[in-house]
């Protein structure tokens, strides 16, 4: 089964390609960091 953190990281990468640069870039980076945080703290 796919981990939730992997889905969150992939969603963040997808947001980086949305053509609304300042908003999508900030949300993409925050989403990727959230996914990495989930992987570190939750999926052990």
C-alpha positions in Angstrom: 0.0 0.0 0.0 1.2 3.5 -0.8 2.2 5.6 2.3 0.3 8.8 2.9 3.6 10.8 3.0 4.4 9.6 -0.6 1.0 10.9 -1.8 1.5 14.2 -0.1 5.0 14.6 -1.6 3.8 13.8 -5.1 0.9 16.3 -4.6 3.5 19.0 -3.7 5.6 18.2 -6.8 2.4 18.5 -8.9 1.7 21.9 -7.4 5.1 23.2 -8.5 3.9 22.9 -12.1 0.7 24.9 -11.6 0.9 28.2 -13.7 0.2 30.5 -10.7 3.9 31.0 -9.7 3.9 32.6 -6.2 1.0 30.8 -4.7 1.6 27.4 -6.3 5.3 27.5 -5.5 4.8 28.3 -1.8 2.0 25.7 -1.5 4.1 23.1 -3.4 7.2 23.6 -1.1 5.0 23.5 2.0 3.2 20.4 0.9 6.6 18.6 0.1 7.9 19.6 3.5 4.7 18.3 5.2 5.1 15.0 3.3 8.8 14.7 4.4 7.7 15.5 8.0 5.0 12.8 7.9 7.6 10.3 6.6 10.1 11.2 9.3 7.7 11.4 12.3 4.8 9.0 11.4 6.0 6.3 9.0 8.7 4.5 10.9 
